[in-house]
Amino acid sequence: MKAVFKNLMLIGLIFTIFAACGPRPQYKTALGKKKLKHYNSVQFGKEKPKTIKSFKRNNR
């Protein structure tokens, strides 16, 4: 009976360790939180979308 319990505990421990090692969703990372805050402010009208300036070459 003790051997069965030990094996179940070992399997549970291994499963827990592998489940914790997965990649984090983007909304939980610092960069993802910044992007989400920006997109929400643009979507709900708090700020205007930033435009990308066109690249101009210096004529020499």
Number of C-alpha atoms within 10 A of each C-alpha: 5 7 8 9 10 11 11 12 12 12 11 11 12 11 11 11 10 9 10 9 8 8 7 9 8 12 12 9 11 10 11 13 13 12 14 14 12 14 14 13 14 14 12 9 10 10 12 10 12 7 6 6 6 6 6 6 6 5 4 3
